[in-house]
Amino acid sequence: MARRRAAVPLPSIEDLFTSQEARDSAAAGSVERIPLGLIDPFPGHPFRVADDEEMEALAESVAACGVLVPLTVVPGDGDRYTLVSGHRRKRAAELAGLEEAPCIVREMTEDEAVIAMVDSNLQRENVLPSERAFAYSMRLEAMKRQGERTDLTCAQSAHKFTGRKSRDVLAEELGVSKDKVRRYIRLTRLAPGLLALVDEGRMRMLPAVEASYLSEEEQGWLLDAISEHACTPSHAQAIKLKRFSQEGALTHALVRSVMDKEKPNQVESFRIPKRSIARFFRPSATREEVEARVVRALELLEQAERRRAAQEKGGEPWEM
């Protein structure tokens, strides 16, 4: 679809800060200013909206420039609306003290809204494994329902292909392998505690997928063993636990026995988001250089704290 040209040759400020997708969406529906209090979050929205540093920066931008990219909503009950895309922008607008935001009001079926919500959020730079897992699952179920109904014209032409599994079509549309789709969707079967370990990078994908086949009680036993041994299962250990579970032989004691075997990840690692410490290092710094500098900084801090404690114990003033 060709873009409409403005009366002047230079692009507007909105064109500079919006994506082609947003401009195409705007062309598909009128933009209205809607009170934030009338906009409800999407039911079961799997993506987190955290009040972190990035949100603080976004709120500052919104306070200075307003919401440049309109939210996308669908009409709800009464005079209310359901938010399809723009949950972070809506939260930023709230933090900035705005009372309303520009919105594209579109008529969509529930399944079309699910697909649009997932697709818009998967474009984010940082998507947690748990977010991707539940997003893939929601989108797959919506596609299946669309395939079951012959009275709907699916927005995605690929959905109309016959003789193909919805999961295969989903993988093709997302540009990922079928195995990756299957693995992520399996993560939705994990206990919250185990899924949190995956999000934190402490538990790898393959053993997490195998652990998803354990029962709720068995996953609780695994969490106990992880806490006791300060490590997560290797792929081989997870496969062994799954096999014992399928044979009906898995017990709490057996889980502890399997996890007791030493492995490379026996020592729990501690991760810090790169953006939190990036300003202390040059861009070309290696992982080893970063680790060495962090350790050295902690050693110096420990020495300073010891000196301070010694001076305070001796009644001497502490000097910075």
ABEGO torsion letter per residue (X at the ends): XBBBBBABABBBAAAAABBAAAAAAAAABBBBBBBAAABBBBBGBABBBBBBAAAAAAAAAAAAAEBABBBBBBBBBEABBBBABGAAAAAAAAAAGBABBBBBBBBBBAAAAAAAAAAAAAABABBBAAAAAAAAAAAAAAAAAAAABAABBBABAAAABBGBBAAAAAAAAAGBBAAAAAAAAAAAABBAAAAAAAAAGABBAAAAAAAAABBAAAAAAAAAAAAAAGBBBBAAAAAAAAAAAAAGABBAAAAAAAAABBBAAABBBBBBBAAAAAAABBAABBAAAAAAAAAAAAAAAAAAAAAAAAAAAAGBBBBX
